[in-house]
Amino acid sequence: MSFLISGLHLVPKNAVSRMAGRFSRSNVSKAIIPWFVRRYRLNLDEAVVPEGGFETLHDLFTRALKPGARVIDPVANLVSPADSVLAQGGAVESDRIVQAKGRTYSLAEMLGEDPGPGAWQFGTFYLAPTDYHRVHSPADLEVLERRSVPGALWPVNPVSVAEVDQLFCVNERVVLKCRHAQGGIVYVVFVGATIVGGIRLAFDEDYGSNQGGQNNEHRVYDPPIPMAKGQELGHFELGSTVVLAWESTLGELKAPLADAIQVGDALDA
């Protein structure tokens, strides 16, 4: 195990992340925006930038894109939910998902429920600090349920993914259970991470992750919430990871692994 990961065992990661979230919302954070943009080479030409610029780092992290900046594939059954790297993906084998070489984890444990019998596919999308942080619906679907699972906030960068066992089952996460327009089930999992100030949902403004003192929470949306393919589901307040899992009847993952991918790119073609 690397020195960095060993050292993080001693760090109160959730508290540090809440502090980072408060700082990113403060006016003081505006002073480091120019450095952050240069350091990570952010493309602000495609972003909606307020007159006078962003007031806080939070505003920069959660920036919207200009209309038409992303093309949503009109034919694909499933599209990428985020600007990211498609780090892992393929068939779920006996409830096991590939985390990294030599490491797997349980789909049911990550979801907080048994997804039931049948064949499943998955994709793991890593959002770096350079990426646009909003997450979009991978299909025309209805959001049926939300499950909020408290946990740790380990980093989700490639080093942590390779070294922290069961990372996506250990970290705090928000699980959306959805029904595809064609009838299959799709899970969209927002995975929290160190320094990520929180996870927000566009359709449920009462919800916010990493607030401290949270318990496992399960909410059923009655009636279900309709979402169009490409519509915003929510956002991270700094880069993190999204895991999609879907019934194989909706299509197999065909997008190449380890490639950069954008919101709206086809996953099944």
Secondary structure, 3 states (H helix, E strand, C coil): CCHHHHHHCCCCHHHHHHHHHHHHHCHHHHHHHHHHHHHHCCCCCCECCCCCCCCCHHHHHCCCECCCCCCCCCCCCCECCCCEEEEEEEECECCEEEEECCEEEEHHHHHCCCCCCCCEEEEEEECCCCCCCEEECCCCEEEEEEEEECCECCCCCHHHHHHCCCHHHHECEEEEEEEECCCCEEEEEEECCCCCCCEEECCEEEEECCCCCCCCEEEEEEEEEEECCCCEEEEECCCCEEEEEEEHHHCCCCCCCCCEECCCCECCC
